[in-house]
Amino acid sequence: MLVPLSWLREHADLPAEATGREVAEHLIAAGLEVEGVDVIGADVVGPLVAGRVESIEEFTASNGKTIRFCQVDVGPELAPVDQPTRGIICGAHNFVVGDHVVVALPGAVLPGGFAIGSRKTYGHVSDGMICSTRELGIGDDHAGILVLARAPSGAWELGQDVQPELGLRDDVLDVAITPDRGYCMSIRGLARELATAYGVAFEDPAGRTTDLPGGGIDVDLRAGGCDRFVAVTVTGLDPAATSPLWMRARLHRSGIRPISLAVDVTNYVQLELGQPLHAYDAATLFGGIVVRDAAQGETVQTLDGAGRALEPHDVVITDTAGTRVIGVAGVMGGLSTEIGPATTEVVLEAAHFDPVSVSRTGRRLGLTSEAAKRFERGVDPTVQAVAASRAAELLAEHGGARTAGATDVGSPALPARLRMAVDHPDRVAGLAYGAEVVCRRLTDVGCLVTPVEGSAELEVQPPPWRPDLREPNDLAEEVLRLEGYANLPSVLPLAPAGRGLTERQRMRRRVGRALAAAGYVEVLPSPFVGSAVLEGLALHGGVGNDTDDGRHQLVRVANPISDQEPYLRPLLVADLLPTLRRNIGRGTPEVALFEMGSVFIARSGDHPADEVPRPTVARRPSAKDLARLDASLPVQPEHVAVVLAGDRSPSGWWGTGEKASWADAIEAARVVALAAGVEITVRAGERAPWHPGRCAAIERDGVAVGWAGELHPRVTAALDVPARTAAMELDLDLLAAGSGAPVAAPAVSTYPAAKEDLALVVESHVPAAEVAAAVRTGAGDLLEDLRLFDVYTGDQVGPGHKSLAFHLRLRAADRTLTADEAADIRNRAVREAAVRTGARLRT
């Protein structure tokens, strides 16, 4: 909502030196949102003066346009030497000799930095410019120049500075109104907030007395969605009357385009009081007005020219016959009763409509109007007569109209009285405000506060413009915000002893920190993926292929954010690889990313969508309904995944860098396992989307918990990522199953280590992991570390065999191992490997 500061000053006695930005800070401190402050007219430099047109000479220019050369009297002090008037070229034709106009003399600067000078054009010297409202920044009309009526302070004097009278300089605040602050969608509400914030006097524009006459048109309320309706009939309106310049300027700065006097008045009063008004051309009404629920199949043509189909729960305005819909209540009026250029008799509507009804109808019809925005947030149910009376007065003052009759029907309900403990705001804030501050702040809001005798409670009557005040916590919030959120103490909560992060949460943190320390960067991509990515991953045929691979039980979102990504990811690499591609495409060739999060796999035999219960808010769902809802949800295991491409270590003067490979992906799995405190086994495997010859199955206790290796060339080509990109993905739920105990720190021995190397020859099909497991078992507890450092195939070991070279580090906690002890451990390891894998010692 755009709000001119000059308008706020009329109702809140703000300090004269207060700027728009200072006012914005006070509103923000009071809990409102101010998105910006526009300083209007700060770049305007005089002289901008009033002048009178003394003569007009018209001629046709070479381009065919009719141009006027005007002689304008700007007073003797500003007239040129030896000349009573200034000659000015003008292309507008909406003024005559004798009209007063705004003249920008040479040296003036108009909004936008438009400097005015004396120059020769169309064969004449134009000594200034006659200005339009757009050029002055107070309107959008550029078809004609601004013809001045009487000045607000009296008659215009020639040469008089027009800037103060026209209000060319102003600050406009852009205030974002939250749904619970509907009262602030008006000058009245914002001025009240500012008066409270500054501690100054507030003049309520709705505080005037109203004395509406009777004898108005008949109004029949038949709908529950309307509890008050005021209709004021004004006659004798001059169709040629225009809105005063000050009103048009305020509407323009408030973001509303001036249209006609009747329409402008309703918009002006709506901004001033927060009460939406609607004006009907009385000549087009058939009798009185009926407010009722719409019938099935009824239609209406709204002011925007569109035809709207109505439903029974919509509240509509009709004429007395009840058959012609002339408006959608609280949303938009009908085209059949629109104010026209010949309208002389007007019926003003000021009503109070149900917020839920207005919101529901507006959203269903796709209509958003300024009136609907206010009704759906809640409008003061006591201000309708004041608003209608104010509009009638403005039409009388500026359009010669008179009030012929008025009707006021209905009795809206006021907010319920509340009881609150005096110290309730103190307990909410953690501060001692005291009864005096609590009562004063609630009174500032507009509440009637009465202490309850014999108890430490207050009885509070919320004001009618605050329907959001429904319980003691709402009242406490008002005290807190007016006393200043910035004054609330910052106190960290104390965690109860023995609680805090669960072991699973701590494990997740350890995994994230370990991967970050290993050089990976965590990303949080969207969980939604499209068909192209899933098919590119070559998951046994891609989308729609129903195999025993659980990843193909895809979950499709009913209302996806993007139609291009309707599925929830079955693998983390499905959204990591597009992220990798974007980073490489933006100039980062070396990328190592990781992500932890849920994947989504539909349960086999899931309930069809029409069988899934949809609980209502009318009652609590039954245990059976909840069980069916749970059964319909997809399986959501938590995974961790990494992808990497480019150089794992950079090139430099020290030598050539090392490319990222499948070995790095497997090592990432070991990093995760170490952080989780579990042991894993790496075996050769085969699974899409990995390369069948460069893929490893990651197992724990013989159960596959993930996969790592190099992606298949077809996958890298389909997803446009570098060839030989590596990836790893582990199921954290399976990895951490049964490992809830804290990870025990290893004992540190002060004795030196003994080192042994051994090379074992096995058949080519024997996994290195099995050989390593046998060596580890044979070596026993004194084996501190085991590393495979070489794999050899060739003539020295014979066809169909390979040599695996291991490095063993041995250490005892209580002594230095002797050479004989180390040799004995080595021999036991060789024997165990021979028994379990058929290995022999290479000589």
N, C-alpha and C positions, 0 to 999 in steps of 0.2 A: 504494500500500500504506500503510495506516494503522498507525503504530508508536507505542505508548505509551513515553515516555521512561523511566518507572519500570521497565519490563521490560528495556530496554537496560542500565540501571544494574546489573542482577543479574549481567551477564556482562562488562561493561567498567567498570573502576574509575574512573568519571568524577568530576571535581571536584564537590563538593557544591553549589557555587554556580553550576554550569553550567546555563543555562536552555535551553529548547527552541529558541529562536531562535539561541543561540550554537552549539548542537549542529548545527543546520541549516546554519549557515555553514561548519562544519568538513566536513560531508558534501558541500556544494557545492564546496568547495575541493578535495576528493578526487575530483571528477568525477561526482558523483551529482546528480540533480535533486530538489530539495525544493520542492513546489508550495505548501506552506503549513504553518503551525504553529497548532494549536488549543489554547488554554490552557483546560483543563477545570477547572471548580470555582473559578475565580478570583473569581467573584461570590458564592461560598457564604460565609455568615457564621453563626457559632454563635449560640446553643447547639444542637448536635445531639448527643443523648445516648442511651445505652442505657436502656431502661425495661422493667419486667415488668408484664404485664397481671394485675391483681388481681381484677377482676370485670367482667362484661359484662351490660348491660341492653338487651334488644332491644325495639323498638317499631315499629309501622307508621306511617309518615308520611302526610300528607294526599295525597301523590302516589302512594301505593301501595308505595313502597320500604320495605324492612326496614332500619332504621337501628340502629346499635349505639352506646350510650353507655358508654364504657369508663373504668374507674378504673385509672390506670397509675402505678406506683411508680417515680419517677426519682431516688430517694435523698433523704435528709433535707435535704441542703443546697439542693436545687432544688425541694423540695415547697412548696406554698403555706402561708401562715401558718395555723397551727392545723388543718392538714389533712395527712394522711399521703400522699395521692395526688392526682393531677390528673385531672379529668374531661375526656375528649376524645371528640368525635363522630367516628364512622368508618363508612363504608359497605361496607368489605370484610368477608368472612366466612371467610377462610382461616387464622384464628388462634384459639387457645383460651386460657383462663385458664392462666397460668403461662408463656406464651411470652414470649421477649425480643424487643423490637421497637425500631426507631429512632424517637425522638420529637424533633420540631422544636418547641422551646419558643418562646413569644412573644418577638419580637425577632430570630429567625433569618431568614435570607434563603436560599432554595433556588435551584438553577440556573435561569437565566432571569429573575432579579430578583423571584421570588415571595416576598413578605414574609409572615411568619407573625405573627398577633396573636391576642389573646383576644377571642372574639366570641360572641354568642348566636345559636344556630341550632337549629331543631327543638325549641324550648322549653327548651334547655339551654345553659349557657355552655361552649363548647369552648375549653379552655385549652391550645392547641397543636395539633399534627397528628402522626398516626402515618403514616410515610412508606412509599411503594413504591419499587422500584428505578428506575422512570422518573423519579419526582419527585426522586430523589437523583442522577440523571444517570449511573447505572452499569448500566442495562439498559433494556429496552423493555416489561417486564411491568408493566401497570397494572391487571390484573384483581384483584390482591390485594396486601396490604402485604408488606414484607420481614420475614420471621421470621428472627431471628438464631440461627445455630448457635453452637458454641463460637468464641470469638475466636481469631484466629491466635496470639495470645500467651497464651491461657488462657481462663478463664471470664470472662464479662462482669460488670463491676461496675456496679451501678445508678448512674446519673448520669455514667458514663464517657463521655468525648468519643469518638465513633465515627469522626470524620473521618480520623485517622491509620490506624486499622485497616482501614477500608473503602477507603482510597485515593481519596477524593473529589476531591482535587486532583492533576492530572497534566497534562503537556504531550504532545500527540499530533502526531506529524510525518506529513505526507502526502508520501511519497517515490514519485516516478515512476521505475520500474525500467526501464532500457533493455534491449533484447534480449540484449546481451552480458554483462549483470550478473545472471544468474539466481540466483547465490549470495546476492545481496542481498535476495531475496524471503523472507527469514527473519530472525529476531532474531539468530541465530548469525552470519550474514554481515554485517549492519549493525553489530553490536557489535564484530566484528573490525575493520571499517573505522574505527570511532570510537576503538577502543583504539590503532590505529596513528596516527590523526590527532592524538590527545592525548598519545601516548607513554606510555600507562598499561597496566596488566596486563589480560590477556584470559583469561577462563575459558570454555573451549570446552564448550558443553552437550553436544556429541557426543563429548567426551573420556572419558566414563565407560566402564568395562569392562562387557561383556555376557557373560552365561553362560546362554544359552538352552538349555533341555533338549531332548532329542530326542523322538521319538515323536509328531511332529506329523502332520497330514494329508498324504496323498500330493500332490505337485505335479509335473506333467509339462510341461516347457518344449519346445514344438514350433515356436514362432515365432521368427524371427530378430529381431523387434522387441522382444524382452525377453531380457536377459542375466543378470538376477538376480531371484529371487522369494523373499521371506521370508514365511512364514505362521505366526502364533502363535495357538494356541487357548487361550482363557481360559474357565473355567467358574465357576459359582456366583455370577454377577453378580446383585446385588439389583435387580430391575426398578424398584423404587420409589426407588432411590438417585438423588439429584440432583447436579448439578455444584456444586462449592463456589463460594461467592460470588465469591472472588477470580478464579477461572477465568472465570466468566460475565462479570465486569466487564472482564477483559482482552479476551475475545472481542468484547464489545460495542464497546469502544473501538477494536478492530482492524477494525471493520466487519462482523463475523460474528454472526449471530443465534444465541444459544444454543438448543439443541433438546432433547437428552437427554445423559446422562452419556457413553455410548459414542460418540455423534457428536461431542460437545464435545471429548472427549479426542483424537480423531483430528484435529480442526481445530486444537486447541491445539498438538499436537506438530508438525503441518505448519507452523504459524507459527514455532515455536521453532527447528526444525531445517531447514526447507525441504524435507522429505521428505513428499510426499503419502501419506496412509494411507487405506485403505478398510476398513470393518467389515462383515462378513457375519453374518447370523443363522445360526449353525451348524446349527440345527434344520431349516433349509430347504435345506441342501446335500445333494446325493446323492453321497456318497463324497468323493473328493478334488477337486483343481482341475487343469484342463488349460488351458494358454496356447497358443493356436494362431491361425493366420490364418482369417478368416471365409470361409465358403463363399458362392458366388453365390446370392442369394435369401434368405439368412438374415435374420432380424429380431430385434430386442430391444426390450423396453419399459424405458426408462431411468427413473431416479428421479424425473424431472419428469413422468412419466406418459405421455410421448409414445412412439409406436412409431417405430423407426428401421430403415430398410433398410440392410443392410451390403453391402460389396463385398469381393472377395478380398484386397485389400491391407490391410484393417483387421485389427488385432490384437484378439482378444477373449478373455475369460475364460469358461470353461465348467466344468461339473462333470465328474466322472470319466467318465461315459457319453459325454461329448463332444458331446452333441446339444443341450443347453440352454445358451444364452448367458446368463450372469449378470452381464456387465459389458463395457463398451467400454474396453479397456486404456488407462489414463492419462487418460481423458476423463470418464466417468461410470459409476457402478454401475447394476446392473439392479434393477428394482422387485421382482422375485420373491424376492430375498434381503435386502430392506431390514430394518434394525433396527426392531423394533416395541416397543410398551409392555410386552410380556410376555417379551422376550428375556432369557435367562439364560446362554446360551452363545454366545460371539462368536469369529469367526476374523478376525484382523487381518492385512491385506495391506500389505506394504511392498515395492515392486518398483522395478526400474529399467527404464524403457521408452525406446525410440529416439525422440529429439526429432522427427525428420522424420516418422516414422509417426504420432505423436500429433498433430502440427500438421496434417498432411494430413487425417487422419480428423476432427478437430475442426472444421476449416473446411468440409469437405464436408457434415458433418451439421449445421452451424450451431450447434454446442455450444461454449460458452466456460465453462470451470470453473476454479476456483483450482488444481486439480491440473494441468490441461492447461497453464495459464500457466507453471507451474514446469517440467514435463517438457519442453516445447518449447524452453525456454531452457537446459536442461541441469541435471540433479540429480546430487549427489555419489553415485557408485556404491558407496561404502563405508559409507554411513550407514544402510542399510536395517535391519540387525539392531539397531542402537542405537535407532532410532525405534520399531520394534515393541516392543522391551523397555521403553522409556520409557512407551509407551502402556499396556502391560500393568501396569506398576507403578502408574500413576495409577488404573487400573480397580480394582486390588487395594486401593489406599489409600482410595478414596472410594466403591467399590461392592462391597467384600467379595469380589472375584473372586480366582481363583488361576490360575496358568499351568499348563495341562495338557499342553502339548507344543508343539514348534516345528519348522519345516522351513526350511532355507536351501539353495536350489539355485541353480546358475549361477555364472559367474565373469566379471564385467564387465572390459573392457579399461580400463587406466588411461591417462592422457595420455602421449604419447611424450616421451622426453627430447629436449632441445633444446641446441644449441651456439650460443653467442653470443660475439662479441668483447667483451672487457671495456670497450672504449671506444665500443661501438656506441651506447649511450644518449647519450654525450657528443656524438657526431657528429650524432645526430638532433636534439638540443636546442640545439646550439651553445654548450654549457657544459661545463666540466671538472668532472664529478662525482667521478671517481676510483673505483677498484676497491672501496674500503671502503663507500662510499655505495651503489654498485650492488648489492653482495652483501647489504648490510643491508636495503635496500628490497625486494629479491626474497624475502629470508627473511621479512620482515613480511607479504608476500602469502601465504606458506605454501609457497614453493618450497624444494626441497633444492638448494643451490648448492655445486658442487665445482669448484675451479680445475683446469684441464687442465695437467698437467705438461709443461713444455717449450714452452708456447705461451701467448699472451695471450688465451686463451679461457676461457669458463666452461661447464661442463656443468650444465644446469638441469633438474630434474624438477618440472614444474608440479604443484600439489596436485590431488587428484581432484575438488574442487569448482570448479575453474577450467578447464572444457573449451574456453574461448575463447582460452587461451594456446597458440597453435599455431606461432608463428614468432618469430624474434628481434625483429621490430618490435613484437609484442605485449608482450614483456618490457620493451622500451625504453619503451613507453607507461606501463607500471606504475611505472617509476622516475620518469618525468616527472611523472605526476599526483600521486604521493606526495611528491615534492619541491616540488610546487606549480607549476601552470601560470602563475600570476601572476609567478613568478620567471624565466620565460623572457624573453630579451631581444627587444625589438621592433626588427627589422632589415629595412629595405626592400630588396627584391631589386634588383640592378643590371641594368639593361637592356643587352644587348650592343650595342656600337656599330653604327650603321647599321641597327638594327631599331627596332621600335616599332609604331605604328599604320600600317596600310596606307593607301594613298591613298584607297581606297573608304571606310575608316573615318573618315578625316579629313574627306572630303566629307560624310559623313552627319552628323558633328558640326557642320560649318559650316551645313548646311541647318537643323538643329534650332535652333542659336543664332540664325540669321537670322530664322526664323519667331517665335521667342520674343521677339526684339527688336522684331518688327513687331506685337506685342501678342497673339499666339496662345499658348494654354496647352496643353502636351502632355498627352495622356491615354493610358492603356494599357488599353483595354477588352478583354474576352474575345474571342477569334477565332471563337467559335461564334455562329451566327445561326439564326433560325427561318424557317419558310415565310412567316409573316405579313410579316416585314420584307422578304424577297426579293420577294414579290408586291407589296408596297407600293412598292418601287422601280421597278416597271413595266419590268423588263428584258425588253422584247419578249414579254410574256406571263407573266413570272415563272417559278416553279419548274416544271420539267419541260418547258419549251419548248426544243426542240433546234434552235438556229439556228447560223449561222456566227459568232455573237458568242461568243467564248471564255468569257465570264463565265457562260454557261449550262451549262458543263461542271462541274456542281456536285460537290463531294466530300462524301459523307455519312459521318459517323463511325459505326463499328460499335457502339461502346458509349459514347454521348454522356453527358456529365455530367447534362444535362437533356434529356428527351424533347421539350421545347418548342424546343430549339436543336440540332438534329441535324446541321447543315451547317457546314462551314468557309467563312469569308467569301470571296466572289469579288471584293469591292470593300471598301476601307477605310470608305467612307461608310456601308456596311451596318451597322457597329457604332458609327460616330461619331454618326449621327443619333439612335439611342436614347439615347446619352450626352448629346447636346444636349437632348433632350426631358426627361431626368431633371433636368438642371441648371436648365432653365427652370421645371420643375414645383416646384422647391425654392426658388424666389424669386430666381433670377439671370436677369433678362430679357436682359441683354447678354452674349452668349456667343460666343467665338471660340476654337475648338479645333483642334488638329492632332495627327496620329499618323503614325508611320513604322513599317512592318512588312510582313510577307509576306501576300500573298493566295494563294488556292489554287484552281487550275483543273485539273480532271481532264484527262488526256491522252485524245485521241480514240482509240477502240479499245483502251482499257485492258484488262488481263487481268481476267477474272472472278475473284471472290474465291477460288473453289476451285482456280484455276490458279496462284495466287501461292504460291511456295515458302515453307514455314515451317521455317526451320532449327532444329535441335535443338542442345543443348549438348554432344552426344556427339562431334561432329566439326566441323571448320571448314567453312563453306559453300564450295561450289565457285565458280569464277569465273563459271560459267554461272548459278548460283543468284543470285549477287550482281547480275549484269547484269539478270536478270529482276526482282529486287526493285527495282533502280533504275528500271527501265522502268515499274514499276507505281505509282511515286510520282507525285503530282500536280506540275504545274508550279507553282513558288512564287516568282514575281517579287516584288521589293521595291517597295512603293509609298510615296508620301507624299500625305496628303490633309488638307484643311482644311474646316471647316464654320463658318458664322457667321450670327448672327441678331441682331436688335435694333439699337441705335444703335452705329455704328462710332466716333462721337465724341459725348460727352454734351452735353445741353442745359445752359444755365446763364445767368448774367446777361450773358454775352458773346453769347448768341444761341441759335438753335435748333440742336440736334445734327444729325448726318448719319447717315442710315440706312445699314446695311450693304447692299451691292448686288452684282450680278454683276461690277461693275468691281473690287471689292475681291478677289473670288475670282481674277480674272485677274491682278491685281497680286501676289497671293500666288504665283502661278506664276512671275512675273518675279523675285520675291524668291528662290525656290528656284533658278531658272536662274542668277541672278547668283552665288549662293553656290556652285553647282556649277561655275561658270566656263564656261558654255556659252551660246550665243545661241539664242533661240527666236523663232518666228514665231506670231503670234496671228491666226487666221482664223475666220470665222463657220463654225459647225458644227451638227450635229444628232446627239444621242445620248442615250438614256435613262440616267439619270432626269432629265436637264436639260430646261429649257424649250426647245422647238425654235427660238424666236425670240430667246432670250437665252443662247445656248450658244456657246462658243468652243472651237475645236480648237487645242491647243498642239502645235506642230510643231518638230522639229529636223531640219534638212537634208531637209525635205520629208516626214518620217515623223512621224505623229501619236504623241506620247509622253504625252498626257493631255488632259483636258477640264476646263473651268471655266465657271461661270455660275450662273444662277438655277435652282433646282429647279422641276420641273413642278408646277403647282397640285394635280394629283391625287396626286402623291407627298407633298407637304407635308400634305395632308388625311389621307391614309391612315396616315402615320406620326405624326400629331398634333404636328407642329412648326409654327412660325410661317410664315405665307404669305411668299413671296419670300425664303425662306432660300437662301443661296448656298453653293456647294461647289466644291472643286477637287480633282482627283486626278491625280497624275502617276506614270508608271512610272519609278522611279529607275534601273532597269537599262538601259532604253532611253535615258534622258536622259544617263546617264554613259558610255554605250558609246563607246569610243575616246577618252575624255578623261582618260586616266590621268596625263598630264603635270601638274606643279604649275601652279597659276594664277599667271601673271606679273603683277606689280604694274605699273600704268600709270606712265609717266614723267610727272612733274609739271613743267609749264612755269611759268616765272616771268613770262612775258609776258601782257599783258591779252588777254581774249577779244573777238572781234567777234561781234555778234549780228545775225541776219537773220531776217525773217519772210516767209513766202510762202504764198499761198492758191492751191490748184490745184482746178480743176473737172474732175470725172470722172463717168462714168456711174454710176448708183446701184448697179449690181451689182459694181463693181470694189472689191475689199477694200482697206481703208485700209492693211493690212500690205504689199500689193504696191506701193502708191504710196510708202510710207515706204522700202521696200527700194530702189526706183528712185532716190529722192532721196539715200539714203545712198551708193549707188554713184556717182551723178553728182558728189556733193560731194567724194568722195575722202578721203584720210587726214587732211586738216585739219579734218574734221567731228568735233567732240568730243562733241556731244550733239544728239539729235533728238527733239522732243516734238510730238505731235499735241495741240493745245490747243483746237480748235474744229471742229465739224461742222455745216454749214448746208445746209438744203434749203428751197426756196421760189421765189418769182417771180423773184428776181434772178439765179438760175442756170438757170431753166427746168425744165420737167417732165422727170423721168427722170434728173436730174443731182444731184450734191451737191458742196459745196465743203469741202475739207479744208485747214485752216490749220495750218501747221507752224512751230515755232520752232527755228532752227538756232543752235548755239553753235560758233564756229570759233576755233581757236587753233593757232599754230605754236610749235614748241619752241625756235626760234632767233631769232625776231624778232617784232615787232609787225606784224600784217597791216594793209595799207593798205586804203582804201575801195575802190580798184579791184580788189584781189585778192579782197575779200569779195564784191563784185558779180559778179566772174567765177565764183566758186564757186557763187553763187546761180543764175546763168544756166545753168551746166553741169548743176545739179541739175534745173532746169525742163526742159531739153532731154531729159535721160535719162528723166524721168517721162513726157514727151510720147511718146517712142519706145516705151516699154514698156507704158504704160497708156492712152495717148491723152489724157493730161491737158493742159489749157491753163491758162495763168496767168489768174487772175481779176483783172479790172480794175475 
